[in-house]
Amino acid sequence: MNSILSKLKLLIVSVVLLAVVVTASLWNLKREQQLNNYRLERIILIQSKVDLLRSQLWVFLQYADKNSLEEVYIAQQSLSTSLNTQFKSLSYIKNLQQMNQSLAVLLLKERSLYQSKQGIYEHSRNNESSNGEALALLHSRYNMIAQSMTEELYHLQKSVLTQNQRNQESDLLAMTVTIFLFTSFVVVLSLLIYKQFKVGSILLKAGIHSLSTGDLSSRISTPKLDKEFLAIANFFNEMKSSLQQNIITKTQLENEIDSKTSFLKQQKDRLKYLSEHDPLTGVLNRRSLYIQLESEINGLNRTDLMGALLFLDLDNFKQINDTKGHHVGDKVLVTYVSRLKDNTRPTDFIGRVGGDEFIICMNALRNTEAIELKLESLLNILEQPMDIEGESFSVMCSIGVSLYPQQSSQIDELLEIADQAMYKAKQKQGCTYYGVQLVEPSEDKAS
């Protein structure tokens, strides 16, 4: 029996049987007591009739008249009727019946003598005749029978009480043994159920606790479990196996999320960079350049400093691009921008606005002398030859300059002024620059 439900059913049946046995035993005790009471009531009733008979006999022996004799006879007949009708089924009154029959015979003889010799009683008192002796003997017989009846009734009462005590003791012993056996069985079965339930609950609790800590490798041991706990344990073990196979652990999930987040951030940064920068040279594209210029002008509005836009155009780049190919032209542009980055301040920024046109924004300037010095430095660097795929290329450039806020405070106007200045610079030979408000030593340099 390896099922808690089966054990519980057996326990219920045992308890019901125990209740039935106790009820039956109590009912049997009650029945025995009722039977004993019935017997005692019958004996008491007989006792009352015997007492009545004795009292009538006493009266008869005192007065020795016909009426008292008839009363004795009536009492005897009443006792006889009771013994033969109401108490006929009682086996323990046979002796009383025999005594009553003997008394009836004696009374019949007494009546016959009384009827044949009505004066026998008075005559017997005056003469000690044989008939008088017979009557005395007869009367003594009456007393003996009455006394025997009384003693018999006493013994009957004692016998009934003794038998009832024995029956009750026997029933109580049987009930005690039965209750003890059933109770012992119920206790043992209850302890067994408790033990099995405790083992199962402890194992399940340990399994659930291990699962709550993230342990998916352990399993619930099932050799000593009942069928109900075994089914739960097997289901629990299957669930943990499924979780172990299909669920990513917390650390793995966090690492995966971090990896995906980092990748998405890189992609986002890359897309943002591509949307703001020229893919070839890495400088700002036209849209980002305008946004940056707006931000820079807003910053300069809050200061007394000035800014400058340098519009650069490569003079002979188209010829290199057409004759040597786009890949050489791209390398020329990359080298050119690299020189620009290396020779500008960290606060300055560069943007590409055309195929070979670039804008440099110089900010936080106090006077134009700093602009002129930077222009001279840039021209010296940019006119240096560059080696591309084993060939040397000299790329000339023209630079137009516009000043903020001296010439304008609008971006479009500043770009237009710088563009026009760049075209004026192109009219000169070699690398040169042009600005309306700038001193132009570059003319001497160009000549």
KAMOPE-V746349 format. One record per residue. N is the residue number from 1. RES is the residue in one small letter. SS is DSSP state (2 for helix, 1 for strand, 0 for the rest). NEAR is the number of other ideal C-beta (glycine too) atoms within 10 Angstrom. D_FIRST is the distance of its C-alpha to the first C-alpha in whole Angstrom. Layout:
N;RES;SS;NEAR;D_FIRST
N;RES;SS;NEAR;D_FIRST
//
This chain:
1;m;0;11;0
2;n;0;13;4
3;s;0;14;6
4;i;2;18;8
5;l;2;10;10
6;s;2;13;7
7;k;2;18;7
8;l;2;14;11
9;k;2;12;11
10;l;2;15;10
11;l;2;16;13
12;i;2;11;15
13;v;2;10;15
14;s;2;16;16
15;v;2;16;18
16;v;2;10;20
17;l;2;14;20
18;l;2;17;21
19;a;2;11;24
20;v;2;11;25
21;v;2;16;25
22;v;2;14;27
23;t;2;10;29
24;a;2;12;30
25;s;2;17;31
26;l;2;12;33
27;w;2;10;35
28;n;2;15;35
29;l;2;15;37
30;k;2;10;39
31;r;2;12;40
32;e;2;16;41
33;q;2;13;43
34;q;2;10;45
35;l;2;14;46
36;n;2;17;47
37;n;2;12;49
38;y;2;12;50
39;r;2;20;51
40;l;2;16;53
41;e;2;10;55
42;r;2;19;56
43;i;2;22;57
44;i;2;11;59
45;l;2;13;61
46;i;2;23;62
47;q;2;17;63
48;s;2;12;65
49;k;2;20;67
50;v;2;21;67
51;d;2;15;69
52;l;2;17;71
53;l;2;25;72
54;r;2;19;73
55;s;2;14;75
56;q;2;20;77
57;l;2;23;78
58;w;2;15;79
59;v;2;16;81
60;f;2;23;82
61;l;2;14;83
62;q;2;9;85
63;y;2;12;87
64;a;0;17;87
65;d;0;13;88
66;k;2;14;87
67;n;2;10;85
68;s;2;17;83
69;l;2;20;82
70;e;2;14;81
71;e;2;18;79
72;v;2;25;77
73;y;2;18;77
74;i;2;13;75
75;a;2;22;73
76;q;2;23;72
77;q;2;14;71
78;s;2;13;69
79;l;2;23;67
80;s;2;16;67
81;t;2;12;66
82;s;2;19;63
83;l;2;20;62
84;n;2;13;62
85;t;0;8;61
86;q;0;12;58
87;f;0;19;57
88;k;0;11;57
89;s;0;7;53
90;l;0;17;53
91;s;2;7;54
92;y;2;16;55
93;i;2;22;58
94;k;2;10;59
95;n;2;14;62
96;l;2;23;63
97;q;2;16;64
98;q;2;13;66
99;m;2;20;68
100;n;2;24;68
101;q;2;14;70
102;s;2;14;72
103;l;2;24;73
104;a;2;15;74
105;v;2;10;76
106;l;2;16;78
107;l;2;20;78
108;l;2;12;80
109;k;2;13;82
110;e;2;19;83
111;r;2;15;84
112;s;2;10;86
113;l;2;16;88
114;y;2;18;89
115;q;2;9;90
116;s;2;8;92
117;k;0;12;93
118;q;0;10;93
119;g;0;8;95
120;i;2;17;94
121;y;2;18;92
122;e;2;10;95
123;h;2;12;97
124;s;2;19;94
125;r;2;11;95
126;n;2;8;98
127;n;0;10;98
128;e;0;9;96
129;s;0;12;96
130;s;2;9;93
131;n;2;14;92
132;g;2;16;91
133;e;2;11;89
134;a;2;14;87
135;l;2;19;86
136;a;2;12;86
137;l;2;9;83
138;l;2;14;82
139;h;2;16;81
140;s;2;11;80
141;r;2;15;77
142;y;2;20;76
143;n;2;13;75
144;m;2;13;73
145;i;2;21;71
146;a;2;20;71
147;q;2;11;70
148;s;2;16;68
149;m;2;23;66
150;t;2;14;65
151;e;2;10;64
152;e;2;19;62
153;l;2;19;60
154;y;2;12;60
155;h;2;12;58
156;l;2;21;56
157;q;2;15;55
158;k;2;10;54
159;s;2;13;52
160;v;2;19;50
161;l;2;13;49
162;t;2;10;48
163;q;2;15;46
164;n;2;17;45
165;q;2;11;44
166;r;2;10;42
167;n;2;17;40
168;q;2;15;39
169;e;2;10;38
170;s;2;11;36
171;d;2;16;34
172;l;2;12;34
173;l;2;10;32
174;a;2;13;30
175;m;2;17;29
176;t;2;11;29
177;v;2;10;26
178;t;2;16;24
179;i;2;14;24
180;f;2;10;23
181;l;2;12;20
182;f;2;18;19
183;t;2;13;20
184;s;2;10;18
185;f;2;16;15
186;v;2;17;15
187;v;2;10;17
188;v;2;10;14
189;l;2;17;11
190;s;2;15;14
191;l;2;10;15
192;l;2;14;11
193;i;2;16;11
194;y;2;10;15
195;k;2;11;14
196;q;2;19;12
197;f;2;16;14
198;k;2;10;17
199;v;2;14;16
200;g;2;21;16
201;s;2;11;19
202;i;2;10;21
203;l;2;19;20
204;l;2;16;21
205;k;2;10;24
206;a;2;13;25
207;g;2;21;25
208;i;2;11;27
209;h;2;10;29
210;s;2;16;30
211;l;2;15;31
212;s;2;8;33
213;t;0;8;35
214;g;0;9;35
215;d;0;12;33
216;l;0;17;32
217;s;0;8;31
218;s;0;13;28
219;r;0;15;25
220;i;0;21;21
221;s;0;12;19
222;t;0;16;16
223;p;0;5;14
224;k;0;13;12
225;l;0;21;11
226;d;0;19;9
227;k;2;13;9
228;e;2;16;12
229;f;2;22;14
230;l;2;17;14
231;a;2;12;15
232;i;2;17;18
233;a;2;19;18
234;n;2;14;19
235;f;2;11;21
236;f;2;18;23
237;n;2;16;24
238;e;2;11;25
239;m;2;13;27
240;k;2;19;29
241;s;2;13;29
242;s;2;11;31
243;l;2;11;33
244;q;2;12;34
245;q;2;8;36
246;n;2;7;37
247;i;0;11;38
248;i;0;10;41
249;t;0;11;41
250;k;2;9;43
251;t;2;9;46
252;q;2;10;46
253;l;2;11;47
254;e;2;11;49
255;n;2;12;51
256;e;2;11;51
257;i;2;10;52
258;d;2;10;55
259;s;2;10;56
260;k;2;10;56
261;t;2;10;58
262;s;2;10;60
263;f;2;10;61
264;l;2;10;62
265;k;2;10;64
266;q;2;10;66
267;q;2;10;66
268;k;2;10;67
269;d;2;10;70
270;r;2;10;71
271;l;2;10;72
272;k;2;11;73
273;y;2;12;76
274;l;2;11;76
275;s;2;10;77
276;e;2;16;80
277;h;1;17;81
278;d;0;20;83
279;p;0;9;81
280;l;0;13;84
281;t;0;21;85
282;g;0;14;82
283;v;0;22;85
284;l;1;23;85
285;n;0;17;85
286;r;2;12;87
287;r;2;11;85
288;s;2;18;83
289;l;2;24;87
290;y;2;17;88
291;i;2;11;85
292;q;2;16;86
293;l;2;23;90
294;e;2;11;89
295;s;2;10;87
296;e;2;21;89
297;i;2;18;92
298;n;2;9;90
299;g;2;13;90
300;l;2;18;94
301;n;2;10;95
302;r;0;7;93
303;t;0;10;96
304;d;0;6;99
305;l;0;14;98
306;m;1;19;99
307;g;1;23;98
308;a;1;26;99
309;l;1;25;98
310;l;1;26;98
311;f;1;28;99
312;l;1;24;98
313;d;1;21;99
314;l;1;23;100
315;d;0;17;103
316;n;0;14;102
317;f;2;20;99
318;k;2;12;99
319;q;2;12;101
320;i;2;21;99
321;n;2;19;96
322;d;2;10;98
323;t;2;9;99
324;k;2;16;96
325;g;0;12;93
326;h;2;9;91
327;h;2;11;89
328;v;2;16;92
329;g;2;23;93
330;d;2;14;89
331;k;2;19;89
332;v;2;21;93
333;l;2;23;91
334;v;2;13;88
335;t;2;16;91
336;y;2;20;93
337;v;2;18;90
338;s;2;13;89
339;r;2;15;93
340;l;2;21;93
341;k;2;14;89
342;d;2;8;91
343;n;0;15;94
344;t;0;18;93
345;r;0;10;91
346;p;0;6;88
347;t;0;10;88
348;d;0;19;90
349;f;1;20;89
350;i;1;20;89
351;g;1;24;89
352;r;1;23;90
353;v;0;19;91
354;g;0;11;93
355;g;0;12;93
356;d;0;20;95
357;e;1;15;95
358;f;1;25;94
359;i;1;25;94
360;i;1;23;94
361;c;1;22;93
362;m;1;23;95
363;n;1;19;94
364;a;1;15;95
365;l;1;17;99
366;r;0;9;102
367;n;0;9;104
368;t;2;17;105
369;e;2;11;106
370;a;2;14;103
371;i;2;21;102
372;e;2;18;105
373;l;2;10;104
374;k;2;20;101
375;l;2;24;103
376;e;2;14;105
377;s;2;12;102
378;l;2;21;100
379;l;2;20;103
380;n;2;12;103
381;i;2;13;100
382;l;2;20;99
383;e;0;14;103
384;q;0;10;101
385;p;0;10;101
386;m;1;16;97
387;d;1;10;96
388;i;1;18;94
389;e;0;10;93
390;g;0;5;95
391;e;1;11;98
392;s;1;8;100
393;f;1;19;100
394;s;0;12;102
395;v;0;22;101
396;m;0;17;103
397;c;1;25;102
398;s;1;23;104
399;i;1;25;103
400;g;1;25;103
401;v;1;26;103
402;s;1;25;102
403;l;1;22;102
404;y;1;26;100
405;p;0;14;101
406;q;0;13;105
407;q;0;19;105
408;s;0;16;102
409;s;0;12;99
410;q;0;13;97
411;i;2;16;95
412;d;2;10;97
413;e;2;13;100
414;l;2;24;99
415;l;2;20;98
416;e;2;15;101
417;i;2;22;104
418;a;2;24;102
419;d;2;17;102
420;q;2;15;106
421;a;2;24;106
422;m;2;22;104
423;y;2;13;107
424;k;2;15;110
425;a;2;25;108
426;k;2;17;108
427;q;0;10;112
428;k;0;17;112
429;q;0;10;112
430;g;0;14;109
431;c;0;24;106
432;t;1;23;107
433;y;1;29;106
434;y;1;24;108
435;g;0;25;108
436;v;0;15;110
437;q;0;12;110
438;l;0;18;110
439;v;0;10;112
440;e;0;16;113
441;p;0;11;113
442;s;2;22;111
443;e;2;11;115
444;d;2;7;116
445;k;2;15;113
446;a;2;16;113
447;s;0;8;117
//
